[in-house]
Amino acid sequence: MNRFKKFGAVVVIIIINLLLFGIVPLNVLMIWKDLPQWIMILAAVVDITVVLLIAKKAFSRKLAKIIAVAITGVFAGLCVLFTYACPFWNSDGFKSDRPIHYYENSDLTKEEALDDLEEVMDYLRKYHISFADGLTTEVQAKYEEVRADFESKDTVKRIELIRGVRSILHEIYDAHTSFNSWDPLLLSDDPEMMSKGYCIYSVNGMTEDKLKELVEPYYSYETPRFISVNMKNLFYLDLCGVEAPYEVVWKNEDGDEESRTYSREDFITADEYYNLQDKYLPSDNNIDDYVYYEIDEEKSLAILTLKRCWTSDHYRDVLREMFTEINTKKIKNLAIDLRGNGGGDTYVVNELFKYLPIDTYYQGDNFRKIRWNFLIFDQGGKTKNKRVAELEFDGNLYVLTDEDSFSSAMLFTEMVVDNGLGKVIGESPAEACNSCGEITQFYFDDIGMWLSVSTDYKTRIDPSRGDYIEPEYPCAGEDVIQTLYDIVSDN
């Protein structure tokens, strides 16, 4: 009976400790936006106290009691340290049931604006990879300027708060660290006009290029080529300082123009906008359309189109099917089309590499520094390739890029080029190879804004190649396919 009692006590102690650590994934994955980190200290004290009481009753030997409490104390201490280090504590990036807060430009009190500003700065100081030793002089100066501006006012417009925060983030020159609205108000006429072949040419006499100039001080980028402005989005018009009424000029490919005037009430929620898109621009909306391939036997060419980086079972199935067909038809050229691919999962390229005749390669993530608050990690070394020997491709490999090939799509290209596996056709992606990333995200539910903060810094696999991907065959994004066919024909 005594032995059973001791065994039961050990099981209970293990469960209690697991429950303590379980607070972390519960916070990160499911609940609690503003759970203070000191809750973990309180939970750790309760954990140790309960284990001490159990040990007193269940164990007769003093050594057993000391061991139980000591192990629990060490484990509880590590849980507390992990909580204070983890950049995903109170993060909203992994929660599926995020709140919807459509953009609006109402007033905030000075106190509300300053509280939001300080929360942003707190996340930057604690988690951004560039600020392990404190804010840079430029970021600190801009923060003080923005704070002084808010303190001088009785009320602060939400767009003023957003501009202030984004002007601070602009000084980091990190495209991944941003402050955005994910629930926009969009111009109601846009789906119908697009169905007629029209797109917005100008708003209040300002073209997209002019709006890019206006938004530049509030934009996070590594090169200005990354700047874009959504002219049908009320958030961007406010950010640029464009005021109602909005004189919009629509233009089609033939140069025909149509002018219309809009008020703020003509902008509708994203859900309403997408319903109009389904009406005027119906599509199948197949979730698997992000990856597909085509084969031209005459040119001995396969083209794999990857619209976003997502390592799914469907992606793996498409790869296997394509390389099976390539092997059967003896195809000599393979192109991966990453134009317009905004990134996602880093490891899509690893799945492709399984079909190449290489034993090891350099992974982009092998050259990075990671920050978890007060913890700094370095990664390095080579990655072993899990080869699919029966379907290996040993022909010419090309990657097709444009300025919008971003994040994981850029890293995909870098890994192909710097491992000496293929060549690039198209435009240089508007992101540096030496760049920040691996974001954690926080939702400001009072204003409906998302803050993304980079927690790592990647350096290029082959630094001798420069800071940016430079295509071996440079051309405009829309000319990439023709250039590819010319190259394949010459070969």
N, C-alpha and C positions, 0 to 999 in steps of 0.2 A: 504493500500500500504506500509506504514511504517513497519507494522508487517511482511509482506511478505519479505521486504528488510532485516530485521533483521534475519529472518529464513534462508534466502538464504546465508547471511554472515556467520551464524553459520555452515551451511553445507559446505561452501567453506573452512572455517578454519579447520574443521574436516578432509576434504579431503587433504588439504595441509599437515597437521600433519601426516596423514597416508602415504602420499608420502614420507615424510622425513624418517619415520621408514622403509618404503619399500625398501630403499637403502640397508639395511642389508640382507634380503633374496635374493634380486637381486644379490648382491655380492656373497653370500654363494652358491646359487643354480645355477646361470646362467653365469654371466659375470665378467670380471675384475680379472686378476691375481694379479696385483700390484697396486691396488687402495689404496692410502695412507689414513690412518685413519683420518687425519686432514680434509679430504674432508667432513666428517660428521660435523665438527665444522663449516666449511663454510656454509654447507647446513642448519645447525641449525640457524646461524645468518640470512641467507636469509629468512628462515621460520618465525622467530620472527619479522623481518622487514616487511614482507608482511602482517602478521597478524595485526601488529600495524597500517599499512596503512588502512587495511580493517576496523578495529575497529574504527578508527577515522571517517571514512565516514559513517559507518552503524549504529553505536551506539551513541545516543545523551547523554546518562548518563555516567558520568565519571567512576562510579563503574563498569559498564558493560565493558568499555574499559580496565580497570585495570584487571578484572577477565579474559578476553579473552587473554590478553598478558601474564598474570601471569601463567595461565594454560599451554599456549603454551611454555613459557620459561621453566617451570618445565619438561614438556614432552620432549622438545628438549634437555635439559640437561641430562635426563635419556637416550635418544637415543645415545648421545655422549658417556656417560659412558658405555653403553651396547656395543657400537662398540669397544671401547678400551679394554673391558673385554673379549669379545667373541673370543674363540680360533678358531672359524671357519671362521673368517674374512680373506679373501684372500686364504682360504683353497680350495684345489681342490678335496677333498674327495667326494663331493656331485655332481660334474659336470659330465655329461655323455659324453660330447664331448671332452675328454682330448686329447691333442696332442700326436702323436706317434713319439718317438725319439729312434731309435734302438741304442743299446750300441756300443760305439766306444772308443778307447783309444788314442785320439789325444791330442795335446798340448793346455794348457791354459796359458795365461800370469800370472805372479805373482799376478797382481792386480785382475784378474778375480777369481783366486783361493782364495785369501784373502777375496774378496767380498762374495763369496759363503760360506766360512767358517763363516764369521761374521753373515750372514743371518741365518745359522743353529743355531748358538749360541743365536741369538736374540729370535728365536722361543723357544728354550729350556728355556731361562731365563724367558720368558713371560708366558709360558703355562705348562711346565712340572710340575707335581704335587710334585716332589721331590725338586724343586728349588724355592719354594715360599719365602724362606729366603735366597736365593742366591745359587750359585753353590757350590757343595761339594768340599772339598780340592782335592780329586782325579781327579774330572772332570776338575777343574780349572787348575791343574798342567798339565794334558794331553793336554788341549786346548793350553796352553802357549807353550808347547813343539812342537805341530803341527804348530802353527802359526810361531814360530821361524824357523822351518824347511822350510816353504814356503817362508818366507822373505829372506832366504839365497840363493834362486834360482831365475834365470831369467824366466824360464818356469816351469810349473808343469803339469805332465801327469795327465789325468783325473783319472786314477786308483790310483795315489798318493793322489789326493784330496779325493777320495772315501775311501781309506785306512785311511787317516788322520781323516776324520769325523767319520768313523765307530770305530776307536780306541778310540775316545772320548766317543761315545755312549756305547762302551763296558764297560766303567767304571761305568755306571749307573746300570748295571745288571738288565735290564728291557727288556724282549723279545719283547714287543710291540713298543718300541722306536727304530726305525731302519732307514737305508738309503739304498734303493734298486733300481735296474733297473727293470721295469716291461715289458720292450720290449727287450728281450734277442736275442742274436745270438746263434743258436743251431747247433749241429753237424749234417750235412746232412744225414749221413749214419745211424743214430740212428733208425728211424722208420723201415727201411728194416731189420736191424740186429735184432731188437726186434721181428719182425714178424717171424724170424728164431729161436727165443728162446735165443738170445744172449743179454748180457748187458755189459757195460763197467766195466772191472775189474781193470785196472790201466792205468794211463797216465804218460808217461816218467818214468816208473818204480814205480810210487807212487800209492798206493791203496787209497781207500776212507778214511780209518782210518788215513793215513799219511796226506792227504789233510785236514782233519778235524783239525789236529794239527797245520797245517800252517795257517788255516783261523781263528783259535780261537781268536787271539788278535783283530780281526776285526769283531767279531760276538756279537750280542746282545742276551743275554740269562740270565736265572735265575739259570739254571744248565747246565753244558756242555753236558748233554744228549740231549739237544735241538738242538745242532749243526748238520747241514746237509750240504752236498756239492753236487751240481748238476754237475756231471762230464762231461756232454755234453754241458754245458753252458759256453761260452767263458768268460763271466763276472767273473765266479767263478775261472776259470783257471788263469785269470789275477790277481784276488784278492789273490790267493795262490802263485803267482809269478812263475807259470809254463809257460815256453816260448816255442814258436814254433821252430822247427817242433815238432808235438805231436805224439809220439809213443804210440798208443792206443792198448791195449790188450783186446779183447772181449772174454767172457767166457759164456758157457751155463750151464745148471743144471747138465749135465753129466761130466763137467770138461773139455770139448773140448775148445781149444783156437784158436783164429785167430788174427793175428797182422796186423795193417794197420798204415800208416803214413799220417798225415794231416797237412795242413797249415792253417793260419787264414782265407784264402779264402774258406775253406771247411765248414765254419759256415754260416748258412743262417738265414734269418729273421724268427720270430715266425710264421707269416702267411704262409710262404713257408714251414716251418716245419710241420705245422698242415695239410697242403694240402697233404704232403707225408704220414702223419699219416692216413688220410682218405683213401689213396691209399693202404697202406700196412696193416693197422690195422683198417679196417672200423668198425664203431659202429653206433647205432641209434641216439646217442647224444640227447636223450630225456631229456629235462630240468627237468622232474619230477622224474628221476631215482635216485635222491638224497635221497629219502625216500621210503621204501617199507617194507612189513612184510611177514612172513611165519608162519604157525601154524602146529605143530606136535601134532595131537590129542592123539597119543599113549603115548607120553611123557608128555602130558598136558602142552605143552610149546609153547609160541608165542615169536618170535624174531622180533623186530622192528629195522631195519638198518637205521641209520641217518648219511649220508656222510658229511653233512654240516648243520649248524644251520640256518634255514630259516623258519620263521613263516609265511607261505603262506596259502592261502585257500586250496591248494592241501594238504599241511601237515595236516591241520585240518580235511579235508575229510578222509585222510588215517587213522588218529587216531580214528575218529568216526566209520569208517568201521571196523577197527581192534577190537576195544573194543566191538562192536556189535557182532562180531564173537566170541570173547572171552567169552562174556556173554552167548551166545547161546550154545556154546560147553563146557561151564563150565571149562575153562582152568585155571589151578592153578599157573602157572609160567609164568612170563613175563621178557624178557631180552631186554635191549636197547643197541644196538651195536654202540659204538662211536669210534671204532678204526679208526685211520686215519682222524678223523674229526677235521679240523683246526679251527673251531669256526664259528662266525657270529653273529646271533641275540641271545641275552641273554634269551629271553622270550619263547624259544621253550619248555623249561622244564615247564613253567607255564601252557601251553596248556595240557601237559601230566598230570600234577597234578590235573586238573579238573576231571579226571576219578578215582582219589584216594579218599578214605573215610576220608578226613581231612578237618577241617573247616578253619584253619589258618596254615601258615608255614613261615619260615624265608627265605626271598629272598636274594640272594647273594648281590644284589645292596643295601640292607638295611644296609650293613656294609661297607660303603665307604666314602672317603673324595674326593670332587671334587674341582678342581681349574680352575677358569676362570680369568687368569691374577691376578689382585689384589683382586678378590673375592674368598672366600673359603666356601664351603658348606659341611655339614655333614648330612648323611642319617642314619636312624635307624628305628626300629619297625618291626612289623609283617605284613604279607600280607594276606588278606582274600581270601579264595579259592572260586572260582565260580564253584561249584560242578555240574557235570552232573550225578545226583543221580541215574537215571535209568540204567546207564551203568557202575557203579562203579566197580573197580577191587580191591579185598581184598586178593589177593594171594601173592606169593613170587615175589619180584622185584629185578632184578639184572642189573647192568650196566657193560658193557664190554669195557675195555679201553686198550690202549697201550701208548707208549711214545709220539705218535703224536696226542693224544687227547688233543687239545689245546684250550685256551681262553674260549669261551662259552661252549665248550664241557667239559672242565675241571670243569667249574662252574656248569654245569648240574649235573655232578657226585657229586660235593661237596654238592649241595642242596639235592640230594637224600640221601646221607650218613649222613650229619649233621642234617637233619630233622628226622633221624631214620626211613627212608622209605624203604631202600634196602641195598644190599651189592654189592661190586665191585669184578669183576673177571678180571685178566689180569695183565698189567704192570702199574706202577705209572706214570701218565702223567708228562712230563718234564717241568712242570710249577708250580710255587708255588701258593698256595691258597692265601697267602698274597702277592699281586702283583699289579703292575700298569696296566692301560688299558684305555678304552674309548678314542681312538686315534683321533687326528686331523691330516690331511695330507696336505703337501705342495709340489708342483711340481717345480723342478728346470729345467726350459725348456732349459737352455743353455747347460746342460749336461745330460738331460733325466733321472734325479734321483728323487725319491720320499722320502721325509722325513716324518716319522710317529712319533708323539709325544704323550705320554700318559698324560691325563688330570685328571685321578682319581687314587686312591689307595684303593683297596679292602682288607679287613681283613677277615680271615676265620670265618664262622658262629660259629663253635665250636672250639675255639683256643686250647683246650685241646687235640685235635686229631693230632696236629703237623702242620708243614708248607706245607706238601705235602699229596696228596691222597695216602693212603697205602691200597692196595686191601686186602680184607679178604681172597681171594683165589688167591695168586700170581702165575702167570705163564707167559710164553712167549706169545706175541701177536698172533702168529700163532696157539697156542694151546688153545686159549680161548674157541672156540666152543666145542671141545672135553671135556674140563674141565667143561663147563656148563652142558653138557649132563651127565657127571659123577655125578655132584652135584644133578641134577634133579632126576636121577635114584636112588641115595641114599635116597633122600627125599621120 
